[in-house]
Amino acid sequence: RPFTCDYPSCSRSFKRAEHLKRHVRSLHTKEKPYLCPEPSCKKAFSRSDNLNQHTKVHK
């Protein structure tokens, strides 16, 4: 697998660059760029698929 995580004590590797990026954002940086669009909701997610799943609670 050509895309390897460079974080210390992490040896995960991935076939695709976007999977490595998702891994780093979810587990290492704790970045949560995907914000719930519902004005009264303050939730944020590191993955777009988690946001999409979450938005169903508002329907």
PDBQT receptor file of N, H, CA, C and O in Angstrom, charges set to zero:
ATOM      1  N   ARG A   1       0.853  -1.180   0.000  1.00  0.00    +0.000 N 
ATOM      2  CA  ARG A   1       0.000   0.000   0.000  1.00  0.00    +0.000 C 
ATOM      3  C   ARG A   1       0.895   1.238   0.000  1.00  0.00    +0.000 C 
ATOM      4  O   ARG A   1       1.736   1.397   0.885  1.00  0.00    +0.000 OA
ATOM      5  N   PRO A   2       0.722   2.086  -0.957  1.00  0.00    +0.000 N 
ATOM      6  CA  PRO A   2       1.677   3.180  -1.159  1.00  0.00    +0.000 C 
ATOM      7  C   PRO A   2       1.518   4.393  -0.234  1.00  0.00    +0.000 C 
ATOM      8  O   PRO A   2       2.441   5.202  -0.140  1.00  0.00    +0.000 OA
ATOM      9  N   PHE A   3       0.388   4.543   0.444  1.00  0.00    +0.000 N 
ATOM     10  H   PHE A   3      -0.361   3.886   0.367  1.00  0.00    +0.000 HD
ATOM     11  CA  PHE A   3       0.162   5.735   1.260  1.00  0.00    +0.000 C 
ATOM     12  C   PHE A   3       0.199   5.363   2.741  1.00  0.00    +0.000 C 
ATOM     13  O   PHE A   3      -0.744   4.775   3.271  1.00  0.00    +0.000 OA
ATOM     14  N   THR A   4       1.299   5.716   3.396  1.00  0.00    +0.000 N 
ATOM     15  H   THR A   4       2.065   6.194   2.966  1.00  0.00    +0.000 HD
ATOM     16  CA  THR A   4       1.530   5.326   4.784  1.00  0.00    +0.000 C 
ATOM     17  C   THR A   4       1.425   6.530   5.707  1.00  0.00    +0.000 C 
ATOM     18  O   THR A   4       1.890   7.622   5.380  1.00  0.00    +0.000 OA
ATOM     19  N   CYS A   5       0.812   6.318   6.853  1.00  0.00    +0.000 N 
ATOM     20  H   CYS A   5       0.434   5.431   7.117  1.00  0.00    +0.000 HD
ATOM     21  CA  CYS A   5       0.671   7.373   7.848  1.00  0.00    +0.000 C 
ATOM     22  C   CYS A   5       2.032   7.671   8.469  1.00  0.00    +0.000 C 
ATOM     23  O   CYS A   5       2.757   6.756   8.860  1.00  0.00    +0.000 OA
ATOM     24  N   ASP A   6       2.378   8.966   8.556  1.00  0.00    +0.000 N 
ATOM     25  H   ASP A   6       1.789   9.709   8.238  1.00  0.00    +0.000 HD
ATOM     26  CA  ASP A   6       3.673   9.378   9.095  1.00  0.00    +0.000 C 
ATOM     27  C   ASP A   6       3.640   9.699  10.582  1.00  0.00    +0.000 C 
ATOM     28  O   ASP A   6       4.673  10.033  11.162  1.00  0.00    +0.000 OA
ATOM     29  N   TYR A   7       2.485   9.605  11.201  1.00  0.00    +0.000 N 
ATOM     30  H   TYR A   7       1.645   9.334  10.730  1.00  0.00    +0.000 HD
ATOM     31  CA  TYR A   7       2.401   9.936  12.624  1.00  0.00    +0.000 C 
ATOM     32  C   TYR A   7       3.152   8.890  13.445  1.00  0.00    +0.000 C 
ATOM     33  O   TYR A   7       3.128   7.702  13.123  1.00  0.00    +0.000 OA
ATOM     34  N   PRO A   8       3.826   9.348  14.522  1.00  0.00    +0.000 N 
ATOM     35  CA  PRO A   8       4.574   8.413  15.374  1.00  0.00    +0.000 C 
ATOM     36  C   PRO A   8       3.672   7.300  15.914  1.00  0.00    +0.000 C 
ATOM     37  O   PRO A   8       2.511   7.536  16.248  1.00  0.00    +0.000 OA
ATOM     38  N   SER A   9       4.192   6.154  15.989  1.00  0.00    +0.000 N 
ATOM     39  H   SER A   9       5.136   5.962  15.718  1.00  0.00    +0.000 HD
ATOM     40  CA  SER A   9       3.529   4.943  16.491  1.00  0.00    +0.000 C 
ATOM     41  C   SER A   9       2.277   4.560  15.702  1.00  0.00    +0.000 C 
ATOM     42  O   SER A   9       1.423   3.834  16.211  1.00  0.00    +0.000 OA
ATOM     43  N   CYS A  10       2.166   5.035  14.482  1.00  0.00    +0.000 N 
ATOM     44  H   CYS A  10       2.860   5.624  14.068  1.00  0.00    +0.000 HD
ATOM     45  CA  CYS A  10       1.060   4.637  13.609  1.00  0.00    +0.000 C 
ATOM     46  C   CYS A  10       1.655   4.063  12.326  1.00  0.00    +0.000 C 
ATOM     47  O   CYS A  10       2.421   4.732  11.632  1.00  0.00    +0.000 OA
ATOM     48  N   SER A  11       1.307   2.862  12.031  1.00  0.00    +0.000 N 
ATOM     49  H   SER A  11       0.685   2.318  12.595  1.00  0.00    +0.000 HD
ATOM     50  CA  SER A  11       1.867   2.215  10.839  1.00  0.00    +0.000 C 
ATOM     51  C   SER A  11       0.802   1.894   9.799  1.00  0.00    +0.000 C 
ATOM     52  O   SER A  11       1.022   1.061   8.920  1.00  0.00    +0.000 OA
ATOM     53  N   ARG A  12      -0.343   2.549   9.895  1.00  0.00    +0.000 N 
ATOM     54  H   ARG A  12      -0.521   3.226  10.609  1.00  0.00    +0.000 HD
ATOM     55  CA  ARG A  12      -1.415   2.286   8.935  1.00  0.00    +0.000 C 
ATOM     56  C   ARG A  12      -1.001   2.717   7.541  1.00  0.00    +0.000 C 
ATOM     57  O   ARG A  12      -0.296   3.712   7.370  1.00  0.00    +0.000 OA
ATOM     58  N   SER A  13      -1.437   1.969   6.559  1.00  0.00    +0.000 N 
ATOM     59  H   SER A  13      -2.009   1.161   6.697  1.00  0.00    +0.000 HD
ATOM     60  CA  SER A  13      -1.185   2.337   5.169  1.00  0.00    +0.000 C 
ATOM     61  C   SER A  13      -2.451   2.097   4.362  1.00  0.00    +0.000 C 
ATOM     62  O   SER A  13      -3.313   1.302   4.739  1.00  0.00    +0.000 OA
ATOM     63  N   PHE A  14      -2.541   2.807   3.241  1.00  0.00    +0.000 N 
ATOM     64  H   PHE A  14      -1.841   3.453   2.935  1.00  0.00    +0.000 HD
ATOM     65  CA  PHE A  14      -3.765   2.825   2.454  1.00  0.00    +0.000 C 
ATOM     66  C   PHE A  14      -3.452   2.750   0.971  1.00  0.00    +0.000 C 
ATOM     67  O   PHE A  14      -2.371   3.145   0.532  1.00  0.00    +0.000 OA
ATOM     68  N   LYS A  15      -4.394   2.247   0.213  1.00  0.00    +0.000 N 
ATOM     69  H   LYS A  15      -5.271   1.927   0.569  1.00  0.00    +0.000 HD
ATOM     70  CA  LYS A  15      -4.243   2.162  -1.239  1.00  0.00    +0.000 C 
ATOM     71  C   LYS A  15      -4.478   3.512  -1.911  1.00  0.00    +0.000 C 
ATOM     72  O   LYS A  15      -3.957   3.776  -2.995  1.00  0.00    +0.000 OA
ATOM     73  N   ARG A  16      -5.272   4.367  -1.255  1.00  0.00    +0.000 N 
ATOM     74  H   ARG A  16      -5.696   4.153  -0.374  1.00  0.00    +0.000 HD
ATOM     75  CA  ARG A  16      -5.643   5.639  -1.874  1.00  0.00    +0.000 C 
ATOM     76  C   ARG A  16      -5.288   6.806  -0.964  1.00  0.00    +0.000 C 
ATOM     77  O   ARG A  16      -5.422   6.719   0.257  1.00  0.00    +0.000 OA
ATOM     78  N   ALA A  17      -4.836   7.894  -1.569  1.00  0.00    +0.000 N 
ATOM     79  H   ALA A  17      -4.728   7.965  -2.561  1.00  0.00    +0.000 HD
ATOM     80  CA  ALA A  17      -4.420   9.080  -0.813  1.00  0.00    +0.000 C 
ATOM     81  C   ALA A  17      -5.564   9.658   0.001  1.00  0.00    +0.000 C 
ATOM     82  O   ALA A  17      -5.360  10.115   1.125  1.00  0.00    +0.000 OA
ATOM     83  N   GLU A  18      -6.767   9.642  -0.559  1.00  0.00    +0.000 N 
ATOM     84  H   GLU A  18      -6.934   9.271  -1.473  1.00  0.00    +0.000 HD
ATOM     85  CA  GLU A  18      -7.901  10.222   0.172  1.00  0.00    +0.000 C 
ATOM     86  C   GLU A  18      -8.245   9.413   1.419  1.00  0.00    +0.000 C 
ATOM     87  O   GLU A  18      -8.773   9.960   2.387  1.00  0.00    +0.000 OA
ATOM     88  N   HIS A  19      -7.950   8.116   1.401  1.00  0.00    +0.000 N 
ATOM     89  H   HIS A  19      -7.521   7.671   0.615  1.00  0.00    +0.000 HD
ATOM     90  CA  HIS A  19      -8.190   7.294   2.591  1.00  0.00    +0.000 C 
ATOM     91  C   HIS A  19      -7.179   7.624   3.690  1.00  0.00    +0.000 C 
ATOM     92  O   HIS A  19      -7.527   7.642   4.870  1.00  0.00    +0.000 OA
ATOM     93  N   LEU A  20      -5.942   7.883   3.304  1.00  0.00    +0.000 N 
ATOM     94  H   LEU A  20      -5.660   7.868   2.344  1.00  0.00    +0.000 HD
ATOM     95  CA  LEU A  20      -4.940   8.321   4.277  1.00  0.00    +0.000 C 
ATOM     96  C   LEU A  20      -5.338   9.667   4.865  1.00  0.00    +0.000 C 
ATOM     97  O   LEU A  20      -5.253   9.866   6.077  1.00  0.00    +0.000 OA
ATOM     98  N   LYS A  21      -5.768  10.583   4.020  1.00  0.00    +0.000 N 
ATOM     99  H   LYS A  21      -5.837  10.421   3.035  1.00  0.00    +0.000 HD
ATOM    100  CA  LYS A  21      -6.175  11.913   4.487  1.00  0.00    +0.000 C 
ATOM    101  C   LYS A  21      -7.333  11.803   5.478  1.00  0.00    +0.000 C 
ATOM    102  O   LYS A  21      -7.334  12.480   6.506  1.00  0.00    +0.000 OA
ATOM    103  N   ARG A  22      -8.304  10.966   5.180  1.00  0.00    +0.000 N 
ATOM    104  H   ARG A  22      -8.304  10.416   4.345  1.00  0.00    +0.000 HD
ATOM    105  CA  ARG A  22      -9.447  10.750   6.066  1.00  0.00    +0.000 C 
ATOM    106  C   ARG A  22      -8.987  10.160   7.398  1.00  0.00    +0.000 C 
ATOM    107  O   ARG A  22      -9.459  10.571   8.458  1.00  0.00    +0.000 OA
ATOM    108  N   HIS A  23      -8.079   9.208   7.342  1.00  0.00    +0.000 N 
ATOM    109  H   HIS A  23      -7.696   8.874   6.481  1.00  0.00    +0.000 HD
ATOM    110  CA  HIS A  23      -7.523   8.586   8.548  1.00  0.00    +0.000 C 
ATOM    111  C   HIS A  23      -6.841   9.626   9.437  1.00  0.00    +0.000 C 
ATOM    112  O   HIS A  23      -7.088   9.674  10.642  1.00  0.00    +0.000 OA
ATOM    113  N   VAL A  24      -5.992  10.450   8.848  1.00  0.00    +0.000 N 
ATOM    114  H   VAL A  24      -5.792  10.412   7.869  1.00  0.00    +0.000 HD
ATOM    115  CA  VAL A  24      -5.260  11.464   9.618  1.00  0.00    +0.000 C 
ATOM    116  C   VAL A  24      -6.231  12.447  10.249  1.00  0.00    +0.000 C 
ATOM    117  O   VAL A  24      -6.096  12.787  11.424  1.00  0.00    +0.000 OA
ATOM    118  N   ARG A  25      -7.197  12.899   9.486  1.00  0.00    +0.000 N 
ATOM    119  H   ARG A  25      -7.306  12.623   8.531  1.00  0.00    +0.000 HD
ATOM    120  CA  ARG A  25      -8.174  13.867  10.000  1.00  0.00    +0.000 C 
ATOM    121  C   ARG A  25      -9.004  13.262  11.124  1.00  0.00    +0.000 C 
ATOM    122  O   ARG A  25      -9.275  13.935  12.119  1.00  0.00    +0.000 OA
ATOM    123  N   SER A  26      -9.402  12.027  10.987  1.00  0.00    +0.000 N 
ATOM    124  H   SER A  26      -9.182  11.480  10.179  1.00  0.00    +0.000 HD
ATOM    125  CA  SER A  26     -10.263  11.384  11.983  1.00  0.00    +0.000 C 
ATOM    126  C   SER A  26      -9.523  11.035  13.268  1.00  0.00    +0.000 C 
ATOM    127  O   SER A  26     -10.051  11.231  14.363  1.00  0.00    +0.000 OA
ATOM    128  N   LEU A  27      -8.316  10.525  13.141  1.00  0.00    +0.000 N 
ATOM    129  H   LEU A  27      -7.888  10.366  12.252  1.00  0.00    +0.000 HD
ATOM    130  CA  LEU A  27      -7.630   9.974  14.314  1.00  0.00    +0.000 C 
ATOM    131  C   LEU A  27      -6.511  10.834  14.888  1.00  0.00    +0.000 C 
ATOM    132  O   LEU A  27      -6.248  10.779  16.089  1.00  0.00    +0.000 OA
ATOM    133  N   HIS A  28      -5.857  11.618  14.060  1.00  0.00    +0.000 N 
ATOM    134  H   HIS A  28      -6.070  11.663  13.084  1.00  0.00    +0.000 HD
ATOM    135  CA  HIS A  28      -4.674  12.323  14.546  1.00  0.00    +0.000 C 
ATOM    136  C   HIS A  28      -4.897  13.822  14.746  1.00  0.00    +0.000 C 
ATOM    137  O   HIS A  28      -4.524  14.352  15.793  1.00  0.00    +0.000 OA
ATOM    138  N   THR A  29      -5.480  14.509  13.797  1.00  0.00    +0.000 N 
ATOM    139  H   THR A  29      -5.783  14.079  12.946  1.00  0.00    +0.000 HD
ATOM    140  CA  THR A  29      -5.636  15.963  13.926  1.00  0.00    +0.000 C 
ATOM    141  C   THR A  29      -6.935  16.349  14.615  1.00  0.00    +0.000 C 
ATOM    142  O   THR A  29      -7.063  17.465  15.118  1.00  0.00    +0.000 OA
ATOM    143  N   LYS A  30      -7.889  15.446  14.641  1.00  0.00    +0.000 N 
ATOM    144  H   LYS A  30      -7.785  14.540  14.232  1.00  0.00    +0.000 HD
ATOM    145  CA  LYS A  30      -9.217  15.696  15.226  1.00  0.00    +0.000 C 
ATOM    146  C   LYS A  30      -9.945  16.850  14.525  1.00  0.00    +0.000 C 
ATOM    147  O   LYS A  30     -10.868  17.442  15.084  1.00  0.00    +0.000 OA
ATOM    148  N   GLU A  31      -9.522  17.156  13.307  1.00  0.00    +0.000 N 
ATOM    149  H   GLU A  31      -8.773  16.675  12.853  1.00  0.00    +0.000 HD
ATOM    150  CA  GLU A  31     -10.167  18.198  12.506  1.00  0.00    +0.000 C 
ATOM    151  C   GLU A  31     -11.588  17.759  12.159  1.00  0.00    +0.000 C 
ATOM    152  O   GLU A  31     -11.821  16.602  11.809  1.00  0.00    +0.000 OA
ATOM    153  N   LYS A  32     -12.531  18.694  12.258  1.00  0.00    +0.000 N 
ATOM    154  H   LYS A  32     -12.341  19.634  12.542  1.00  0.00    +0.000 HD
ATOM    155  CA  LYS A  32     -13.930  18.395  11.945  1.00  0.00    +0.000 C 
ATOM    156  C   LYS A  32     -14.484  19.486  11.023  1.00  0.00    +0.000 C 
ATOM    157  O   LYS A  32     -15.178  20.397  11.473  1.00  0.00    +0.000 OA
ATOM    158  N   PRO A  33     -14.170  19.382   9.741  1.00  0.00    +0.000 N 
ATOM    159  CA  PRO A  33     -14.570  20.435   8.805  1.00  0.00    +0.000 C 
ATOM    160  C   PRO A  33     -16.018  20.363   8.320  1.00  0.00    +0.000 C 
ATOM    161  O   PRO A  33     -16.498  21.301   7.683  1.00  0.00    +0.000 OA
ATOM    162  N   TYR A  34     -16.711  19.278   8.607  1.00  0.00    +0.000 N 
ATOM    163  H   TYR A  34     -16.321  18.516   9.124  1.00  0.00    +0.000 HD
ATOM    164  CA  TYR A  34     -18.073  19.102   8.102  1.00  0.00    +0.000 C 
ATOM    165  C   TYR A  34     -19.076  19.483   9.184  1.00  0.00    +0.000 C 
ATOM    166  O   TYR A  34     -19.301  18.735  10.135  1.00  0.00    +0.000 OA
ATOM    167  N   LEU A  35     -19.676  20.667   9.020  1.00  0.00    +0.000 N 
ATOM    168  H   LEU A  35     -19.493  21.275   8.247  1.00  0.00    +0.000 HD
ATOM    169  CA  LEU A  35     -20.592  21.216  10.013  1.00  0.00    +0.000 C 
ATOM    170  C   LEU A  35     -22.033  20.911   9.653  1.00  0.00    +0.000 C 
ATOM    171  O   LEU A  35     -22.416  20.953   8.485  1.00  0.00    +0.000 OA
ATOM    172  N   CYS A  36     -22.820  20.607  10.660  1.00  0.00    +0.000 N 
ATOM    173  H   CYS A  36     -22.508  20.573  11.609  1.00  0.00    +0.000 HD
ATOM    174  CA  CYS A  36     -24.242  20.376  10.438  1.00  0.00    +0.000 C 
ATOM    175  C   CYS A  36     -24.888  21.684   9.976  1.00  0.00    +0.000 C 
ATOM    176  O   CYS A  36     -24.683  22.725  10.600  1.00  0.00    +0.000 OA
ATOM    177  N   PRO A  37     -25.659  21.642   8.899  1.00  0.00    +0.000 N 
ATOM    178  CA  PRO A  37     -26.276  22.862   8.373  1.00  0.00    +0.000 C 
ATOM    179  C   PRO A  37     -27.494  23.337   9.173  1.00  0.00    +0.000 C 
ATOM    180  O   PRO A  37     -27.980  24.447   8.955  1.00  0.00    +0.000 OA
ATOM    181  N   GLU A  38     -27.977  22.526  10.074  1.00  0.00    +0.000 N 
ATOM    182  H   GLU A  38     -27.581  21.624  10.252  1.00  0.00    +0.000 HD
ATOM    183  CA  GLU A  38     -29.135  22.892  10.893  1.00  0.00    +0.000 C 
ATOM    184  C   GLU A  38     -28.713  24.002  11.864  1.00  0.00    +0.000 C 
ATOM    185  O   GLU A  38     -27.804  23.804  12.669  1.00  0.00    +0.000 OA
ATOM    186  N   PRO A  39     -29.370  25.172  11.794  1.00  0.00    +0.000 N 
ATOM    187  CA  PRO A  39     -28.943  26.319  12.618  1.00  0.00    +0.000 C 
ATOM    188  C   PRO A  39     -28.886  26.035  14.121  1.00  0.00    +0.000 C 
ATOM    189  O   PRO A  39     -28.015  26.559  14.814  1.00  0.00    +0.000 OA
ATOM    190  N   SER A  40     -29.790  25.225  14.621  1.00  0.00    +0.000 N 
ATOM    191  H   SER A  40     -30.498  24.798  14.058  1.00  0.00    +0.000 HD
ATOM    192  CA  SER A  40     -29.820  24.964  16.065  1.00  0.00    +0.000 C 
ATOM    193  C   SER A  40     -28.857  23.852  16.496  1.00  0.00    +0.000 C 
ATOM    194  O   SER A  40     -28.750  23.555  17.685  1.00  0.00    +0.000 OA
ATOM    195  N   CYS A  41     -28.169  23.249  15.553  1.00  0.00    +0.000 N 
ATOM    196  H   CYS A  41     -28.256  23.491  14.586  1.00  0.00    +0.000 HD
ATOM    197  CA  CYS A  41     -27.277  22.122  15.850  1.00  0.00    +0.000 C 
ATOM    198  C   CYS A  41     -25.822  22.567  15.714  1.00  0.00    +0.000 C 
ATOM    199  O   CYS A  41     -25.447  23.196  14.724  1.00  0.00    +0.000 OA
ATOM    200  N   LYS A  42     -25.031  22.246  16.683  1.00  0.00    +0.000 N 
ATOM    201  H   LYS A  42     -25.335  21.735  17.487  1.00  0.00    +0.000 HD
ATOM    202  CA  LYS A  42     -23.621  22.661  16.683  1.00  0.00    +0.000 C 
ATOM    203  C   LYS A  42     -22.662  21.502  16.409  1.00  0.00    +0.000 C 
ATOM    204  O   LYS A  42     -21.463  21.621  16.659  1.00  0.00    +0.000 OA
ATOM    205  N   LYS A  43     -23.174  20.394  15.902  1.00  0.00    +0.000 N 
ATOM    206  H   LYS A  43     -24.149  20.297  15.699  1.00  0.00    +0.000 HD
ATOM    207  CA  LYS A  43     -22.324  19.224  15.669  1.00  0.00    +0.000 C 
ATOM    208  C   LYS A  43     -21.428  19.417  14.446  1.00  0.00    +0.000 C 
ATOM    209  O   LYS A  43     -21.790  20.089  13.479  1.00  0.00    +0.000 OA
ATOM    210  N   ALA A  44     -20.252  18.805  14.524  1.00  0.00    +0.000 N 
ATOM    211  H   ALA A  44     -19.958  18.259  15.309  1.00  0.00    +0.000 HD
ATOM    212  CA  ALA A  44     -19.296  18.817  13.418  1.00  0.00    +0.000 C 
ATOM    213  C   ALA A  44     -18.672  17.425  13.316  1.00  0.00    +0.000 C 
ATOM    214  O   ALA A  44     -18.613  16.678  14.294  1.00  0.00    +0.000 OA
ATOM    215  N   PHE A  45     -18.208  17.096  12.110  1.00  0.00    +0.000 N 
ATOM    216  H   PHE A  45     -18.255  17.702  11.316  1.00  0.00    +0.000 HD
ATOM    217  CA  PHE A  45     -17.721  15.748  11.842  1.00  0.00    +0.000 C 
ATOM    218  C   PHE A  45     -16.430  15.784  11.038  1.00  0.00    +0.000 C 
ATOM    219  O   PHE A  45     -16.178  16.724  10.283  1.00  0.00    +0.000 OA
ATOM    220  N   SER A  46     -15.626  14.760  11.209  1.00  0.00    +0.000 N 
ATOM    221  H   SER A  46     -15.830  13.997  11.822  1.00  0.00    +0.000 HD
ATOM    222  CA  SER A  46     -14.377  14.666  10.458  1.00  0.00    +0.000 C 
ATOM    223  C   SER A  46     -14.593  14.031   9.088  1.00  0.00    +0.000 C 
ATOM    224  O   SER A  46     -13.740  14.132   8.207  1.00  0.00    +0.000 OA
ATOM    225  N   ARG A  47     -15.736  13.377   8.917  1.00  0.00    +0.000 N 
ATOM    226  H   ARG A  47     -16.429  13.294   9.633  1.00  0.00    +0.000 HD
ATOM    227  CA  ARG A  47     -16.038  12.695   7.657  1.00  0.00    +0.000 C 
ATOM    228  C   ARG A  47     -17.400  13.134   7.123  1.00  0.00    +0.000 C 
ATOM    229  O   ARG A  47     -18.356  13.292   7.881  1.00  0.00    +0.000 OA
ATOM    230  N   SER A  48     -17.471  13.325   5.815  1.00  0.00    +0.000 N 
ATOM    231  H   SER A  48     -16.694  13.196   5.199  1.00  0.00    +0.000 HD
ATOM    232  CA  SER A  48     -18.724  13.757   5.196  1.00  0.00    +0.000 C 
ATOM    233  C   SER A  48     -19.808  12.693   5.313  1.00  0.00    +0.000 C 
ATOM    234  O   SER A  48     -20.987  13.026   5.435  1.00  0.00    +0.000 OA
ATOM    235  N   ASP A  49     -19.429  11.422   5.279  1.00  0.00    +0.000 N 
ATOM    236  H   ASP A  49     -18.471  11.152   5.180  1.00  0.00    +0.000 HD
ATOM    237  CA  ASP A  49     -20.444  10.375   5.390  1.00  0.00    +0.000 C 
ATOM    238  C   ASP A  49     -21.085  10.367   6.777  1.00  0.00    +0.000 C 
ATOM    239  O   ASP A  49     -22.265  10.044   6.912  1.00  0.00    +0.000 OA
ATOM    240  N   ASN A  50     -20.314  10.720   7.805  1.00  0.00    +0.000 N 
ATOM    241  H   ASN A  50     -19.356  10.983   7.695  1.00  0.00    +0.000 HD
ATOM    242  CA  ASN A  50     -20.891  10.824   9.146  1.00  0.00    +0.000 C 
ATOM    243  C   ASN A  50     -21.855  12.006   9.236  1.00  0.00    +0.000 C 
ATOM    244  O   ASN A  50     -22.894  11.909   9.889  1.00  0.00    +0.000 OA
ATOM    245  N   LEU A  51     -21.522  13.108   8.591  1.00  0.00    +0.000 N 
ATOM    246  H   LEU A  51     -20.678  13.187   8.061  1.00  0.00    +0.000 HD
ATOM    247  CA  LEU A  51     -22.428  14.255   8.555  1.00  0.00    +0.000 C 
ATOM    248  C   LEU A  51     -23.713  13.877   7.829  1.00  0.00    +0.000 C 
ATOM    249  O   LEU A  51     -24.805  14.195   8.300  1.00  0.00    +0.000 OA
ATOM    250  N   ASN A  52     -23.596  13.211   6.701  1.00  0.00    +0.000 N 
ATOM    251  H   ASN A  52     -22.709  12.953   6.318  1.00  0.00    +0.000 HD
ATOM    252  CA  ASN A  52     -24.785  12.816   5.941  1.00  0.00    +0.000 C 
ATOM    253  C   ASN A  52     -25.695  11.911   6.761  1.00  0.00    +0.000 C 
ATOM    254  O   ASN A  52     -26.918  12.047   6.718  1.00  0.00    +0.000 OA
ATOM    255  N   GLN A  53     -25.108  11.001   7.496  1.00  0.00    +0.000 N 
ATOM    256  H   GLN A  53     -24.115  10.890   7.532  1.00  0.00    +0.000 HD
ATOM    257  CA  GLN A  53     -25.894  10.121   8.361  1.00  0.00    +0.000 C 
ATOM    258  C   GLN A  53     -26.570  10.939   9.469  1.00  0.00    +0.000 C 
ATOM    259  O   GLN A  53     -27.742  10.723   9.779  1.00  0.00    +0.000 OA
ATOM    260  N   HIS A  54     -25.829  11.871  10.058  1.00  0.00    +0.000 N 
ATOM    261  H   HIS A  54     -24.877  12.046   9.807  1.00  0.00    +0.000 HD
ATOM    262  CA  HIS A  54     -26.351  12.693  11.147  1.00  0.00    +0.000 C 
ATOM    263  C   HIS A  54     -27.537  13.552  10.704  1.00  0.00    +0.000 C 
ATOM    264  O   HIS A  54     -28.518  13.675  11.438  1.00  0.00    +0.000 OA
ATOM    265  N   THR A  55     -27.457  14.144   9.515  1.00  0.00    +0.000 N 
ATOM    266  H   THR A  55     -26.660  14.045   8.919  1.00  0.00    +0.000 HD
ATOM    267  CA  THR A  55     -28.508  15.070   9.083  1.00  0.00    +0.000 C 
ATOM    268  C   THR A  55     -29.878  14.409   9.024  1.00  0.00    +0.000 C 
ATOM    269  O   THR A  55     -30.898  15.098   9.032  1.00  0.00    +0.000 OA
ATOM    270  N   LYS A  56     -29.913  13.100   8.965  1.00  0.00    +0.000 N 
ATOM    271  H   LYS A  56     -29.084  12.540   8.958  1.00  0.00    +0.000 HD
ATOM    272  CA  LYS A  56     -31.196  12.389   8.942  1.00  0.00    +0.000 C 
ATOM    273  C   LYS A  56     -31.974  12.566  10.244  1.00  0.00    +0.000 C 
ATOM    274  O   LYS A  56     -33.197  12.426  10.247  1.00  0.00    +0.000 OA
ATOM    275  N   VAL A  57     -31.297  12.868  11.344  1.00  0.00    +0.000 N 
ATOM    276  H   VAL A  57     -30.304  12.982  11.342  1.00  0.00    +0.000 HD
ATOM    277  CA  VAL A  57     -32.006  13.056  12.619  1.00  0.00    +0.000 C 
ATOM    278  C   VAL A  57     -32.851  14.326  12.602  1.00  0.00    +0.000 C 
ATOM    279  O   VAL A  57     -33.764  14.466  13.416  1.00  0.00    +0.000 OA
ATOM    280  N   HIS A  58     -32.566  15.240  11.703  1.00  0.00    +0.000 N 
ATOM    281  H   HIS A  58     -31.824  15.126  11.042  1.00  0.00    +0.000 HD
ATOM    282  CA  HIS A  58     -33.297  16.500  11.625  1.00  0.00    +0.000 C 
ATOM    283  C   HIS A  58     -34.514  16.420  10.704  1.00  0.00    +0.000 C 
ATOM    284  O   HIS A  58     -35.265  17.389  10.594  1.00  0.00    +0.000 OA
ATOM    285  N   LYS A  59     -34.719  15.295  10.050  1.00  0.00    +0.000 N 
ATOM    286  H   LYS A  59     -34.109  14.507  10.139  1.00  0.00    +0.000 HD
ATOM    287  CA  LYS A  59     -35.825  15.171   9.092  1.00  0.00    +0.000 C 
ATOM    288  C   LYS A  59     -37.027  14.507   9.701  1.00  0.00    +0.000 C 
ATOM    289  O   LYS A  59     -38.041  14.329   9.026  1.00  0.00    +0.000 OA
TER     290      LYS A  59
